[in-house]
Amino acid sequence: MYKALIFASLAIFGVVNARTSPGLCTNPQLQENFDATKYTGTWFNYGKDKNALFENGNCEQARYSINTDGTLRVYNSQFNNDTKEIEIADGKAVCTGP
């Protein structure tokens, strides 16, 4: 009896924690007069969802800097627990606003 109650409770908890997605990306409001220089520097991930599909790394860092052409450099890195290697994503972003 108790095992069935515990199993049912865990099953309900799993459904409550489930994520759904309609398959569409949200379209957030952009901040007017955005100042990207306020966000430059190194950012660290201090919390994550252990149930998320792609959260298999440690020591995540995001480094933002301003390129000479005015675009943003986005340099992300993490240690992949599965492959035991450091993964890097280096890219460029452009701020456009309303």
FINUVO-276101 format. One line per field, with one value per residue: x, y, z of N, C-alpha, C in turn. Coordinates in Angstrom, 1 decimal. Layout:
// FINUVO-276101
nc1 X,...
nc2 Y,...
nc3 Z,...
cac1 X,...
cac2 Y,...
cac3 Z,...
cc1 X,...
cc2 Y,...
cc3 Z,...
//
This chain:
// FINUVO-276101
nc1 0.8,1.9,4.0,2.7,1.5,3.7,4.9,2.8,2.8,5.3,5.1,3.1,4.5,6.5,5.0,4.1,6.5,7.1,7.9,6.5,6.2,5.0,6.2,6.9,8.9,9.2,8.4,10.0,9.7,11.9,14.5,14.4,16.9,19.1,22.1,24.8,27.4,27.1,26.8,29.1,32.0,32.8,30.5,29.1,27.5,25.5,23.4,21.3,19.0,18.7,17.3,17.1,17.6,20.1,21.9,24.6,27.1,29.8,31.2,30.4,30.8,30.2,31.4,31.3,32.0,32.8,33.2,35.5,33.9,31.5,29.8,28.8,30.9,30.4,31.4,31.3,31.8,32.3,32.8,32.4,30.7,30.2,32.0,34.3,35.7,36.6,34.1,33.5,31.9,32.0,31.0,29.2,27.1,24.4,23.0,19.9,17.2,14.0
nc2 -1.2,1.3,1.5,1.8,4.3,6.0,5.6,6.7,9.3,10.1,9.9,11.8,14.1,14.1,14.7,17.2,18.6,18.5,19.7,21.7,22.6,24.8,24.7,27.1,30.0,32.5,36.0,38.3,41.6,44.1,45.9,49.3,51.7,50.1,49.3,47.8,47.7,47.6,44.9,43.6,41.5,38.7,36.1,33.8,30.6,29.8,28.3,25.6,23.6,20.4,18.5,19.3,18.7,19.3,20.1,19.2,20.0,21.6,24.4,26.6,29.4,32.7,35.0,38.4,40.9,44.0,44.3,45.8,46.7,47.3,45.3,42.5,40.3,37.0,34.6,31.5,28.9,25.6,22.7,19.6,17.0,14.5,14.0,14.7,17.0,20.4,22.5,24.9,27.8,30.3,33.4,36.0,38.8,41.0,44.0,45.1,47.3,48.6
nc3 0.0,0.9,-0.8,-3.3,-2.9,-2.6,-5.1,-6.8,-5.9,-6.7,-9.4,-10.0,-9.1,-11.1,-13.4,-12.7,-12.8,-15.4,-18.7,-21.2,-24.6,-27.0,-29.5,-30.6,-30.6,-28.1,-28.3,-27.1,-25.5,-26.6,-24.9,-24.7,-25.9,-25.3,-23.5,-24.2,-23.2,-20.4,-19.9,-20.6,-20.0,-17.8,-17.2,-15.0,-14.7,-12.1,-11.3,-12.4,-14.3,-13.5,-14.8,-17.4,-20.8,-22.2,-20.2,-19.3,-18.4,-16.6,-14.9,-16.5,-18.6,-19.8,-21.9,-22.7,-25.0,-26.7,-30.1,-32.5,-34.6,-33.5,-33.0,-30.8,-29.1,-28.3,-26.2,-25.2,-22.8,-21.5,-19.3,-20.5,-19.0,-20.0,-22.2,-21.1,-21.9,-22.8,-24.0,-26.6,-27.7,-30.0,-31.0,-32.7,-32.0,-32.8,-31.7,-32.1,-32.0,-30.9
cac1 0.0,2.7,4.8,1.8,1.3,4.9,5.0,1.8,3.2,6.5,4.6,2.4,5.6,7.1,4.1,4.1,7.8,7.3,8.0,5.8,6.5,4.1,7.0,7.1,9.7,8.5,8.8,10.0,9.9,13.2,14.7,14.8,18.2,20.0,23.5,25.5,28.6,26.8,26.8,30.4,32.7,32.6,29.4,29.1,26.3,25.5,22.3,20.8,18.0,19.4,16.4,17.1,18.3,21.5,22.7,25.6,28.4,30.2,32.1,29.9,31.1,29.8,32.2,30.8,32.9,32.5,34.2,35.8,32.9,30.3,29.0,29.2,31.5,29.8,32.3,30.8,32.6,31.9,33.4,31.3,30.9,30.2,33.1,35.5,36.5,36.0,33.4,33.6,31.1,32.5,30.1,29.0,25.7,24.2,21.9,18.9,16.1,12.8
cac2 0.0,2.5,1.6,2.3,5.7,6.6,5.6,7.6,10.6,10.5,10.1,13.1,15.1,14.1,15.4,18.6,19.2,18.3,20.9,21.6,23.7,24.8,24.7,28.4,30.8,33.7,37.2,39.2,43.0,44.6,47.0,50.5,52.3,49.1,49.6,46.5,47.8,47.2,43.5,43.0,40.9,37.3,35.7,32.4,29.9,29.3,27.4,25.0,22.6,19.1,17.7,19.8,17.7,19.7,20.6,18.2,20.6,22.3,25.6,27.4,30.8,33.5,36.3,39.3,42.1,44.8,44.2,47.1,47.1,47.6,44.1,41.9,39.0,36.1,33.5,30.6,27.7,24.7,21.4,18.6,15.9,13.2,13.8,15.2,18.0,21.8,22.9,26.4,28.4,31.7,34.0,37.5,39.2,42.4,44.5,45.9,47.6,49.3
cac3 0.0,1.0,-2.1,-4.4,-2.6,-2.9,-6.6,-7.3,-5.5,-7.5,-10.8,-10.0,-9.1,-12.4,-14.3,-12.3,-13.2,-16.9,-19.5,-22.5,-25.5,-28.2,-30.7,-31.1,-29.7,-27.6,-29.0,-25.9,-25.8,-26.5,-24.1,-25.5,-25.5,-24.6,-23.4,-24.2,-22.4,-19.0,-19.7,-21.0,-18.9,-17.7,-16.4,-14.6,-14.4,-10.7,-11.1,-13.6,-14.2,-13.7,-15.7,-18.8,-21.7,-22.6,-19.1,-18.9,-18.2,-15.4,-15.1,-17.6,-18.6,-21.0,-21.9,-23.7,-25.2,-27.8,-31.2,-33.1,-35.6,-32.7,-32.7,-29.6,-29.2,-27.4,-26.1,-24.2,-22.6,-20.4,-19.3,-20.7,-18.1,-20.7,-23.0,-20.3,-22.7,-22.7,-25.3,-26.8,-28.8,-30.1,-32.0,-32.8,-31.9,-33.2,-31.0,-32.8,-31.0,-31.4
cc1 0.9,3.6,4.0,1.6,2.5,5.1,4.0,2.3,4.4,6.0,3.9,3.5,6.3,6.3,4.1,5.4,8.0,7.3,7.2,6.2,5.6,4.8,7.3,8.0,8.9,9.1,8.9,10.2,11.3,13.3,15.1,16.1,19.1,21.4,24.3,26.7,28.4,26.9,28.1,31.1,32.4,31.4,29.5,27.7,26.3,24.4,21.8,19.8,18.6,18.5,16.4,18.0,19.7,22.3,23.6,27.0,28.6,31.1,31.7,30.3,30.6,30.6,31.7,31.7,32.4,33.6,34.4,34.7,31.5,29.5,29.5,29.9,30.9,30.7,31.9,31.7,32.0,32.7,32.3,31.6,30.9,31.5,34.4,36.4,35.8,35.4,33.4,32.6,31.5,31.7,30.0,27.5,25.6,22.9,21.1,17.8,15.0,13.1
cc2 1.3,2.6,2.2,3.8,6.5,6.7,6.6,9.0,11.1,10.7,11.4,14.2,15.2,14.8,16.9,19.3,19.1,19.7,20.7,22.8,23.7,24.7,26.0,29.2,32.0,34.9,38.3,40.7,43.3,45.8,48.2,51.1,51.3,49.4,48.3,46.5,47.4,45.7,42.8,42.5,39.4,37.0,34.2,31.9,29.3,28.4,26.8,24.0,21.3,18.2,18.2,18.9,18.0,20.2,19.5,18.7,21.2,23.5,26.4,28.8,31.4,34.7,37.1,40.5,42.8,44.7,45.6,47.6,47.4,46.4,43.5,40.6,38.2,34.8,32.6,29.4,26.9,23.4,20.4,17.3,14.5,12.9,14.1,16.2,19.4,22.1,24.4,26.7,29.9,32.3,35.5,37.7,40.7,42.8,45.4,46.2,48.3,50.7
cc3 0.0,-0.3,-3.2,-4.1,-2.9,-4.4,-7.2,-7.1,-6.4,-9.0,-10.9,-10.0,-10.4,-13.4,-14.0,-12.8,-14.7,-17.6,-20.8,-23.3,-26.7,-29.5,-31.3,-30.1,-29.3,-28.3,-27.9,-26.4,-25.6,-25.6,-24.9,-25.0,-24.8,-24.7,-23.2,-23.3,-20.9,-18.8,-20.2,-19.8,-18.9,-16.8,-16.2,-14.4,-13.0,-10.4,-12.5,-13.3,-14.5,-14.6,-17.1,-19.6,-22.0,-21.5,-18.6,-18.7,-16.8,-15.8,-16.3,-17.5,-19.9,-20.9,-23.0,-23.8,-26.5,-28.9,-31.7,-34.0,-34.8,-32.4,-31.3,-29.8,-28.0,-27.3,-24.9,-24.1,-21.4,-20.4,-19.4,-19.9,-18.8,-21.5,-22.3,-21.1,-22.5,-24.1,-25.3,-27.9,-28.8,-31.3,-31.9,-32.7,-32.3,-32.4,-31.9,-31.9,-31.7,-31.8
//
